[in-house]
């Protein structure tokens, strides 16, 4: 699997996201991607 750099320009949104996650950031982002992909199928 390739890894990508995630650029977050809005620091407030990033802080809020970090507070909301229960697992590591990679897992959370992968879940978001999966949901998005399934939604578009």
N, C-alpha and C positions, 0 to 999 in steps of 0.2 A: 504494500500500500504506500502510495506517495503521501508525503506530508506537505502541508501548505502553511505559509505564514498568514496569520489572521491579523488584519489591520483594523483596529477599532478606533474610529476618530472621536466618538462621543464617550468621554470618560465617565460621565454620569450613568449612561446606559450600561457600560461595562461593569462598573461597581455594583449596580443593581443585579446584573446577571450573575456575577460571582457570589453574591449573597444568596441567590435563589437556588443555585445548583447543589445537589446532594452528593454527586460523585465528582470525578475529575473532569476538567474542562473538555478534554478530547471526547470523552464518552457523551457528555451533554451535547456537544456540537454534532456528533455523529447521529444522535437521536433526532435532533432538529432536522438534519439533512434527510434522514430516512423518512420522517413524517412528510416532509416537503415533496420528496420524490414519489411516495405512495399517493399523495394527494393529486399529483399531476398525471398519474397513470390512467 
